[in-house]
Amino acid sequence: MTTKTHSTKAKASMKSPLTFLWVIGVLAVIAVPFTTPSIQLLFNFAMAKGLAVLGVTVLLRAGQVSFGHALYFGIAAYAGAFLMASMPAADFFVVLIVGVAGAVLAGLFVGLFVVRYRGIFFGMLNLAFSMIFWSILEKFYHYTGGADGIRFARPTVLGQVLTHGQFEMMLYYSVVVLMVVLGWFTQRWFASPIGQLFQTIKTNETRLEYLGISPRRALLSGYLLSAALCGVGGVMMGMAQGVVTPEYVWWVRSAEMVFIAVLGGAGSVHGAFLGALIYEVVRTYASVYAGDIWQMILGGFLLIIILFAPGGLIGILESLFRRGSGKEGARK
């Protein structure tokens, strides 16, 4: 009884500093436009990409890896861009909703097929659908702009036409809000009965069948959530860049999402955003100062994480707090 109580207290004491660190991190991100405006766009890209990585992280909780989730990232971005091309006065929130709706509908269409499979088959089938869409974007250049892509015009905000600077500021803080709200929602979803059933696919799928619950339906629920999160990231990235290209759905983008998810900590909500930020910072500055070998630097960085910290960056932080709480307990 004493051991169990001590373990519970240790977990609570470890969770508290991590929550505090997360709050400090969010406050630091909020202050970026005023303290270091030169890296505002970098942080914007990192948070948008982190939202998409969060979608991959959802599937990792069920033990499934998708190598084609950039499909929903790209579909949402193109849906928003097409809407702006046909309705130049479209509102920011309408564009966001339409983009995410497109990603969810595509996720439902693909998900009904891929949830039948597991493991490598699940991952490769997602990749196949993604590459089919990439081919469509490349070939139908009269509509999609081909490899050059299409412009993502700046939408209005609540009926107001903002200047470039005003829109950039609004977009930045919109991504911050989405990061916090969707991160919190995803954690709550994991703790919900549906989320618990979804995660059981990784540990004991047979038990779900014995309980009369369809593993396919459980997986589909998480799959649609992951598609929606990728869609949010895609729309926000498209608006931040001002242009959408087939590179959004290229297999390298999907692999990049998996890379970041593993880097931050597979299955970790906080790790999705921390990994995206570290990735963007390393990629940006490594490409500037080591243009010929920046991919090797990133690869080496991931290799170190896999070999010496399989829990990712979040795992390293948890280990440090665990040791700290252990030392405090030993002193007492």
MITI-832801 format. One record per residue (C-alpha): residue number from 1; residue in three letters; z, y, x. Coordinates in steps of 0.02 Angstrom, whole numbers, plus 50000, padded with zeros to 5 digits. Each point is the difference from the previous one (the first is absolute). Layout:
REM MITI-832801
+-----+-----+-------+-------+-------+
!   i !  aa !    pz !    py !    px !
+-----+-----+-------+-------+-------+
! NUM ! ALA !     Z !     Y !     X !
...
+-----+-----+-------+-------+-------+
***
This chain:
REM MITI-832801
+-----+-----+-------+-------+-------+
!   i !  aa !    pz !    py !    px !
+-----+-----+-------+-------+-------+
!   1 ! MET ! 50000 ! 50000 ! 50000 !
!   2 ! THR ! 50046 ! 50117 ! 50142 !
!   3 ! THR ! 49840 ! 49959 ! 50094 !
!   4 ! LYS ! 49895 ! 50033 ! 49845 !
!   5 ! THR ! 50087 ! 50166 ! 49970 !
!   6 ! HIS ! 49975 ! 50051 ! 50181 !
!   7 ! SER ! 49814 ! 49954 ! 49990 !
!   8 ! THR ! 49978 ! 50103 ! 49842 !
!   9 ! LYS ! 50086 ! 50149 ! 50080 !
!  10 ! ALA ! 49892 ! 49982 ! 50156 !
!  11 ! LYS ! 49841 ! 50002 ! 49895 !
!  12 ! ALA ! 50059 ! 50151 ! 49902 !
!  13 ! SER ! 50048 ! 50093 ! 50159 !
!  14 ! MET ! 49829 ! 49961 ! 50076 !
!  15 ! LYS ! 49907 ! 50053 ! 49842 !
!  16 ! SER ! 50091 ! 50166 ! 49991 !
!  17 ! PRO ! 49943 ! 50066 ! 50172 !
!  18 ! LEU ! 49822 ! 49942 ! 49965 !
!  19 ! THR ! 50000 ! 50093 ! 49834 !
!  20 ! PHE ! 50069 ! 50153 ! 50087 !
!  21 ! LEU ! 49866 ! 49985 ! 50135 !
!  22 ! TRP ! 49866 ! 49986 ! 49865 !
!  23 ! VAL ! 50063 ! 50159 ! 49916 !
!  24 ! ILE ! 50001 ! 50093 ! 50167 !
!  25 ! GLY ! 49823 ! 49939 ! 50031 !
!  26 ! VAL ! 49938 ! 50062 ! 49830 !
!  27 ! LEU ! 50083 ! 50170 ! 50031 !
!  28 ! ALA ! 49915 ! 50009 ! 50170 !
!  29 ! VAL ! 49831 ! 49961 ! 49920 !
!  30 ! ILE ! 50029 ! 50136 ! 49869 !
!  31 ! ALA ! 50032 ! 50127 ! 50139 !
!  32 ! VAL ! 49840 ! 49958 ! 50098 !
!  33 ! PRO ! 49887 ! 50135 ! 49921 !
!  34 ! PHE ! 50126 ! 50134 ! 50051 !
!  35 ! THR ! 50059 ! 49933 ! 50169 !
!  36 ! THR ! 49843 ! 49918 ! 50073 !
!  37 ! PRO ! 49850 ! 50040 ! 49887 !
!  38 ! SER ! 49880 ! 49934 ! 50133 !
!  39 ! ILE ! 50047 ! 49820 ! 49955 !
!  40 ! GLN ! 50004 ! 50026 ! 49812 !
!  41 ! LEU ! 49831 ! 49914 ! 49974 !
!  42 ! LEU ! 50052 ! 49854 ! 50111 !
!  43 ! PHE ! 50156 ! 49974 ! 49895 !
!  44 ! ASN ! 49896 ! 50014 ! 49842 !
!  45 ! PHE ! 49884 ! 49862 ! 50060 !
!  46 ! ALA ! 50148 ! 49893 ! 50053 !
!  47 ! MET ! 50087 ! 50012 ! 49831 !
!  48 ! ALA ! 49839 ! 49967 ! 49903 !
!  49 ! LYS ! 49967 ! 49849 ! 50109 !
!  50 ! GLY ! 50182 ! 49947 ! 49980 !
!  51 ! LEU ! 49978 ! 49994 ! 49812 !
!  52 ! ALA ! 49853 ! 49881 ! 50021 !
!  53 ! VAL ! 50099 ! 49896 ! 50126 !
!  54 ! LEU ! 50139 ! 49989 ! 49872 !
!  55 ! GLY ! 49876 ! 49907 ! 49890 !
!  56 ! VAL ! 49972 ! 49873 ! 50139 !
!  57 ! THR ! 50188 ! 49989 ! 50026 !
!  58 ! VAL ! 50023 ! 49949 ! 49817 !
!  59 ! LEU ! 49889 ! 49848 ! 50028 !
!  60 ! LEU ! 50090 ! 49957 ! 50162 !
!  61 ! ARG ! 50160 ! 49980 ! 49898 !
!  62 ! ALA ! 49913 ! 49855 ! 49912 !
!  63 ! GLY ! 49940 ! 49927 ! 50165 !
!  64 ! GLN ! 49819 ! 50051 ! 49971 !
!  65 ! VAL ! 49892 ! 50101 ! 50119 !
!  66 ! SER ! 49847 ! 50094 ! 49937 !
!  67 ! PHE ! 49862 ! 50043 ! 50124 !
!  68 ! GLY ! 49903 ! 50098 ! 49870 !
!  69 ! HIS ! 50121 ! 50119 ! 49915 !
!  70 ! ALA ! 49903 ! 50150 ! 50064 !
!  71 ! LEU ! 49889 ! 49957 ! 49851 !
!  72 ! TYR ! 50122 ! 50089 ! 49883 !
!  73 ! PHE ! 50028 ! 50139 ! 50126 !
!  74 ! GLY ! 49813 ! 50035 ! 49996 !
!  75 ! ILE ! 49970 ! 49973 ! 49815 !
!  76 ! ALA ! 50134 ! 50128 ! 49954 !
!  77 ! ALA ! 49933 ! 50126 ! 50125 !
!  78 ! TYR ! 49820 ! 49980 ! 49940 !
!  79 ! ALA ! 50055 ! 50009 ! 49817 !
!  80 ! GLY ! 50084 ! 50166 ! 50036 !
!  81 ! ALA ! 49851 ! 50064 ! 50098 !
!  82 ! PHE ! 49876 ! 49951 ! 49862 !
!  83 ! LEU ! 50111 ! 50083 ! 49870 !
!  84 ! MET ! 50002 ! 50162 ! 50099 !
!  85 ! ALA ! 49812 ! 49992 ! 50023 !
!  86 ! SER ! 49972 ! 49985 ! 49812 !
!  87 ! MET ! 50145 ! 50114 ! 49947 !
!  88 ! PRO ! 50029 ! 50133 ! 50134 !
!  89 ! ALA ! 50143 ! 50077 ! 49899 !
!  90 ! ALA ! 50096 ! 49836 ! 49985 !
!  91 ! ASP ! 50188 ! 50014 ! 50025 !
!  92 ! PHE ! 50093 ! 49923 ! 50147 !
!  93 ! PHE ! 50106 ! 49888 ! 49890 !
!  94 ! VAL ! 49849 ! 49940 ! 49901 !
!  95 ! VAL ! 49911 ! 49954 ! 50161 !
!  96 ! LEU ! 50153 ! 49905 ! 50060 !
!  97 ! ILE ! 50016 ! 49905 ! 49837 !
!  98 ! VAL ! 49815 ! 49956 ! 49992 !
!  99 ! GLY ! 50000 ! 49940 ! 50180 !
! 100 ! VAL ! 50153 ! 49890 ! 49977 !
! 101 ! ALA ! 49932 ! 49933 ! 49835 !
! 102 ! GLY ! 49840 ! 49950 ! 50089 !
! 103 ! ALA ! 50100 ! 49908 ! 50133 !
! 104 ! VAL ! 50106 ! 49909 ! 49870 !
! 105 ! LEU ! 49849 ! 49946 ! 49897 !
! 106 ! ALA ! 49916 ! 49934 ! 50158 !
! 107 ! GLY ! 50164 ! 49916 ! 50046 !
! 108 ! LEU ! 50005 ! 49914 ! 49831 !
! 109 ! PHE ! 49821 ! 49939 ! 50017 !
! 110 ! VAL ! 50024 ! 49933 ! 50178 !
! 111 ! GLY ! 50180 ! 49947 ! 49973 !
! 112 ! LEU ! 49960 ! 49882 ! 49856 !
! 113 ! PHE ! 49894 ! 49904 ! 50124 !
! 114 ! VAL ! 50097 ! 50009 ! 50165 !
! 115 ! VAL ! 50173 ! 49959 ! 49929 !
! 116 ! ARG ! 49940 ! 49821 ! 49985 !
! 117 ! TYR ! 50006 ! 49985 ! 50189 !
! 118 ! ARG ! 50130 ! 50016 ! 50137 !
! 119 ! GLY ! 50008 ! 50027 ! 50187 !
! 120 ! ILE ! 49840 ! 50026 ! 50098 !
! 121 ! PHE ! 49892 ! 49972 ! 49846 !
! 122 ! PHE ! 50089 ! 50143 ! 49910 !
! 123 ! GLY ! 49977 ! 50115 ! 50149 !
! 124 ! MET ! 49817 ! 49959 ! 50030 !
! 125 ! LEU ! 49949 ! 50012 ! 49818 !
! 126 ! ASN ! 50071 ! 50175 ! 49993 !
! 127 ! LEU ! 49900 ! 50040 ! 50156 !
! 128 ! ALA ! 49841 ! 49931 ! 49919 !
! 129 ! PHE ! 50018 ! 50113 ! 49847 !
! 130 ! SER ! 50034 ! 50148 ! 50112 !
! 131 ! MET ! 49843 ! 49970 ! 50104 !
! 132 ! ILE ! 49894 ! 49979 ! 49843 !
! 133 ! PHE ! 50055 ! 50172 ! 49943 !
! 134 ! TRP ! 49968 ! 50070 ! 50174 !
! 135 ! SER ! 49822 ! 49933 ! 49992 !
! 136 ! ILE ! 49973 ! 50083 ! 49831 !
! 137 ! LEU ! 50060 ! 50166 ! 50069 !
! 138 ! GLU ! 49883 ! 49985 ! 50149 !
! 139 ! LYS ! 49845 ! 49946 ! 49903 !
! 140 ! PHE ! 50009 ! 50114 ! 49848 !
! 141 ! TYR ! 49993 ! 50156 ! 50106 !
! 142 ! HIS ! 49916 ! 50102 ! 49863 !
! 143 ! TYR ! 50164 ! 49994 ! 49904 !
! 144 ! THR ! 50131 ! 49969 ! 50135 !
! 145 ! GLY ! 49926 ! 50097 ! 50146 !
! 146 ! GLY ! 49990 ! 49841 ! 50102 !
! 147 ! ALA ! 50086 ! 50004 ! 50170 !
! 148 ! ASP ! 50019 ! 50189 ! 49988 !
! 149 ! GLY ! 50107 ! 49983 ! 49844 !
! 150 ! ILE ! 50025 ! 50133 ! 49867 !
! 151 ! ARG ! 50099 ! 50161 ! 49994 !
! 152 ! PHE ! 50169 ! 49998 ! 49914 !
! 153 ! ALA ! 50008 ! 50175 ! 49925 !
! 154 ! ARG ! 50165 ! 50090 ! 49984 !
! 155 ! PRO ! 50068 ! 49981 ! 49821 !
! 156 ! THR ! 50092 ! 50131 ! 49901 !
! 157 ! VAL ! 50188 ! 49987 ! 49977 !
! 158 ! LEU ! 50064 ! 50027 ! 49823 !
! 159 ! GLY ! 49845 ! 50103 ! 49966 !
! 160 ! GLN ! 50023 ! 50110 ! 50154 !
! 161 ! VAL ! 49873 ! 50013 ! 50142 !
! 162 ! LEU ! 50098 ! 49998 ! 50163 !
! 163 ! THR ! 49945 ! 50063 ! 50170 !
! 164 ! HIS ! 49978 ! 49875 ! 50140 !
! 165 ! GLY ! 50171 ! 50037 ! 50072 !
! 166 ! GLN ! 50087 ! 49993 ! 49832 !
! 167 ! PHE ! 49915 ! 49836 ! 49957 !
! 168 ! GLU ! 50046 ! 49922 ! 50167 !
! 169 ! MET ! 50182 ! 50047 ! 49973 !
! 170 ! MET ! 50000 ! 49934 ! 49821 !
! 171 ! LEU ! 49915 ! 49839 ! 50054 !
! 172 ! TYR ! 50125 ! 49973 ! 50142 !
! 173 ! TYR ! 50152 ! 50014 ! 49889 !
! 174 ! SER ! 49917 ! 49896 ! 49864 !
! 175 ! VAL ! 49983 ! 49859 ! 50126 !
! 176 ! VAL ! 50183 ! 50022 ! 50051 !
! 177 ! VAL ! 50054 ! 49985 ! 49817 !
! 178 ! LEU ! 49889 ! 49848 ! 49973 !
! 179 ! MET ! 50069 ! 49919 ! 50158 !
! 180 ! VAL ! 50180 ! 50020 ! 49942 !
! 181 ! VAL ! 49971 ! 49957 ! 49816 !
! 182 ! LEU ! 49885 ! 49851 ! 50029 !
! 183 ! GLY ! 50107 ! 49936 ! 50143 !
! 184 ! TRP ! 50153 ! 50005 ! 49887 !
! 185 ! PHE ! 49903 ! 49922 ! 49856 !
! 186 ! THR ! 49937 ! 49857 ! 50109 !
! 187 ! GLN ! 50176 ! 49960 ! 50058 !
! 188 ! ARG ! 50061 ! 50001 ! 49820 !
! 189 ! TRP ! 49854 ! 49889 ! 49951 !
! 190 ! PHE ! 50047 ! 49874 ! 50135 !
! 191 ! ALA ! 50176 ! 49995 ! 49928 !
! 192 ! SER ! 49939 ! 49979 ! 49820 !
! 193 ! PRO ! 49980 ! 49828 ! 49918 !
! 194 ! ILE ! 49810 ! 50012 ! 50014 !
! 195 ! GLY ! 50013 ! 50048 ! 50183 !
! 196 ! GLN ! 50120 ! 49857 ! 50034 !
! 197 ! LEU ! 49880 ! 49876 ! 49920 !
! 198 ! PHE ! 49859 ! 50074 ! 50103 !
! 199 ! GLN ! 50096 ! 49975 ! 50163 !
! 200 ! THR ! 50043 ! 49821 ! 49953 !
! 201 ! ILE ! 49817 ! 49957 ! 50032 !
! 202 ! LYS ! 50039 ! 50011 ! 50186 !
! 203 ! THR ! 50157 ! 49894 ! 49997 !
! 204 ! ASN ! 49978 ! 49873 ! 49860 !
! 205 ! GLU ! 49846 ! 50013 ! 49890 !
! 206 ! THR ! 50032 ! 49827 ! 49928 !
! 207 ! ARG ! 50165 ! 50060 ! 49927 !
! 208 ! LEU ! 49906 ! 50128 ! 49896 !
! 209 ! GLU ! 49892 ! 49863 ! 49927 !
! 210 ! TYR ! 50154 ! 49896 ! 49956 !
! 211 ! LEU ! 50070 ! 50153 ! 49908 !
! 212 ! GLY ! 49840 ! 50012 ! 49900 !
! 213 ! ILE ! 49944 ! 50161 ! 50087 !
! 214 ! SER ! 49821 ! 50019 ! 50059 !
! 215 ! PRO ! 49995 ! 50040 ! 50188 !
! 216 ! ARG ! 49827 ! 50075 ! 49973 !
! 217 ! ARG ! 50067 ! 50127 ! 49875 !
! 218 ! ALA ! 50146 ! 50041 ! 50114 !
! 219 ! LEU ! 49881 ! 50027 ! 50146 !
! 220 ! LEU ! 49880 ! 50101 ! 49892 !
! 221 ! SER ! 50139 ! 50122 ! 49953 !
! 222 ! GLY ! 50034 ! 50038 ! 50183 !
! 223 ! TYR ! 49815 ! 50003 ! 50039 !
! 224 ! LEU ! 49969 ! 50137 ! 49871 !
! 225 ! LEU ! 50145 ! 50101 ! 50070 !
! 226 ! SER ! 49930 ! 49983 ! 50175 !
! 227 ! ALA ! 49827 ! 50055 ! 49940 !
! 228 ! ALA ! 50075 ! 50152 ! 49914 !
! 229 ! LEU ! 50096 ! 50051 ! 50158 !
! 230 ! CYS ! 49843 ! 49982 ! 50105 !
! 231 ! GLY ! 49908 ! 50104 ! 49871 !
! 232 ! VAL ! 50127 ! 50142 ! 50011 !
! 233 ! GLY ! 49982 ! 49999 ! 50189 !
! 234 ! GLY ! 49811 ! 50001 ! 49989 !
! 235 ! VAL ! 49991 ! 50149 ! 49881 !
! 236 ! MET ! 50122 ! 50101 ! 50105 !
! 237 ! MET ! 49907 ! 49958 ! 50160 !
! 238 ! GLY ! 49833 ! 50047 ! 49922 !
! 239 ! MET ! 50065 ! 50169 ! 49944 !
! 240 ! ALA ! 50080 ! 50031 ! 50169 !
! 241 ! GLN ! 49839 ! 49960 ! 50096 !
! 242 ! GLY ! 49882 ! 50079 ! 49874 !
! 243 ! VAL ! 49873 ! 49860 ! 50020 !
! 244 ! VAL ! 49994 ! 49815 ! 49955 !
! 245 ! THR ! 49897 ! 49875 ! 50100 !
! 246 ! PRO ! 49971 ! 49811 ! 49995 !
! 247 ! GLU ! 50120 ! 49990 ! 50148 !
! 248 ! TYR ! 50138 ! 50011 ! 49869 !
! 249 ! VAL ! 49964 ! 49820 ! 49948 !
! 250 ! TRP ! 49941 ! 49932 ! 50168 !
! 251 ! TRP ! 50096 ! 49846 ! 50059 !
! 252 ! VAL ! 50073 ! 50098 ! 50145 !
! 253 ! ARG ! 50094 ! 50110 ! 49875 !
! 254 ! SER ! 50074 ! 49845 ! 49916 !
! 255 ! ALA ! 50051 ! 49928 ! 50169 !
! 256 ! GLU ! 50076 ! 50168 ! 50043 !
! 257 ! MET ! 50110 ! 49991 ! 49845 !
! 258 ! VAL ! 50062 ! 49826 ! 50047 !
! 259 ! PHE ! 50028 ! 50061 ! 50179 !
! 260 ! ILE ! 50108 ! 50145 ! 49939 !
! 261 ! ALA ! 50097 ! 49889 ! 49878 !
! 262 ! VAL ! 50045 ! 49880 ! 50142 !
! 263 ! LEU ! 50039 ! 50144 ! 50117 !
! 264 ! GLY ! 50120 ! 50082 ! 49878 !
! 265 ! GLY ! 50077 ! 49838 ! 49942 !
! 266 ! ALA ! 49915 ! 49872 ! 49889 !
! 267 ! GLY ! 50065 ! 50019 ! 49823 !
! 268 ! SER ! 50095 ! 50161 ! 50035 !
! 269 ! VAL ! 49970 ! 50152 ! 49888 !
! 270 ! HIS ! 50068 ! 50122 ! 50129 !
! 271 ! GLY ! 49904 ! 49909 ! 50136 !
! 272 ! ALA ! 49833 ! 50034 ! 49913 !
! 273 ! PHE ! 50021 ! 50188 ! 50023 !
! 274 ! LEU ! 50086 ! 49992 ! 50170 !
! 275 ! GLY ! 49863 ! 49885 ! 50065 !
! 276 ! ALA ! 49863 ! 50113 ! 49931 !
! 277 ! LEU ! 50076 ! 50152 ! 50084 !
! 278 ! ILE ! 50020 ! 49914 ! 50168 !
! 279 ! TYR ! 49825 ! 49928 ! 49988 !
! 280 ! GLU ! 49920 ! 50169 ! 49962 !
! 281 ! VAL ! 50096 ! 50087 ! 50139 !
! 282 ! VAL ! 49959 ! 49867 ! 50130 !
! 283 ! ARG ! 49818 ! 49987 ! 49944 !
! 284 ! THR ! 49974 ! 50188 ! 49999 !
! 285 ! TYR ! 50077 ! 50039 ! 50168 !
! 286 ! ALA ! 49943 ! 49841 ! 50086 !
! 287 ! SER ! 49820 ! 50036 ! 49948 !
! 288 ! VAL ! 50016 ! 50175 ! 50074 !
! 289 ! TYR ! 50081 ! 49954 ! 50166 !
! 290 ! ALA ! 49935 ! 49822 ! 50018 !
! 291 ! GLY ! 49838 ! 50002 ! 49901 !
! 292 ! ASP ! 49929 ! 49842 ! 50078 !
! 293 ! ILE ! 50154 ! 49890 ! 49983 !
! 294 ! TRP ! 50094 ! 50064 ! 49847 !
! 295 ! GLN ! 49963 ! 49839 ! 49904 !
! 296 ! MET ! 50075 ! 49901 ! 50143 !
! 297 ! ILE ! 50156 ! 50109 ! 49994 !
! 298 ! LEU ! 50021 ! 49968 ! 49814 !
! 299 ! GLY ! 49968 ! 49815 ! 50023 !
! 300 ! GLY ! 50129 ! 49989 ! 50139 !
! 301 ! PHE ! 50124 ! 50095 ! 49894 !
! 302 ! LEU ! 49979 ! 49876 ! 49856 !
! 303 ! LEU ! 50010 ! 49852 ! 50119 !
! 304 ! ILE ! 50169 ! 50061 ! 50064 !
! 305 ! ILE ! 50063 ! 50020 ! 49822 !
! 306 ! ILE ! 49944 ! 49824 ! 49950 !
! 307 ! LEU ! 50074 ! 49917 ! 50156 !
! 308 ! PHE ! 50163 ! 50093 ! 50016 !
! 309 ! ALA ! 50032 ! 50077 ! 49828 !
! 310 ! PRO ! 49920 ! 49894 ! 49863 !
! 311 ! GLY ! 50094 ! 50104 ! 49871 !
! 312 ! GLY ! 49898 ! 50152 ! 50050 !
! 313 ! LEU ! 50066 ! 50175 ! 50029 !
! 314 ! ILE ! 50116 ! 49988 ! 49850 !
! 315 ! GLY ! 50066 ! 49837 ! 50070 !
! 316 ! ILE ! 50041 ! 50088 ! 50164 !
! 317 ! LEU ! 50095 ! 50137 ! 49907 !
! 318 ! GLU ! 50096 ! 49872 ! 49896 !
! 319 ! SER ! 50045 ! 49904 ! 50157 !
! 320 ! LEU ! 50066 ! 50157 ! 50083 !
! 321 ! PHE ! 50107 ! 50044 ! 49848 !
! 322 ! ARG ! 50059 ! 49820 ! 49986 !
! 323 ! ARG ! 50059 ! 50002 ! 50180 !
! 324 ! GLY ! 50084 ! 50167 ! 49971 !
! 325 ! SER ! 50092 ! 49939 ! 49846 !
! 326 ! GLY ! 50046 ! 49840 ! 50092 !
! 327 ! LYS ! 50079 ! 50098 ! 50141 !
! 328 ! GLU ! 50096 ! 50107 ! 49877 !
! 329 ! GLY ! 50062 ! 49844 ! 49913 !
! 330 ! ALA ! 50054 ! 49924 ! 50167 !
! 331 ! ARG ! 50098 ! 50158 ! 50042 !
! 332 ! LYS ! 50091 ! 49993 ! 49834 !
+-----+-----+-------+-------+-------+
***
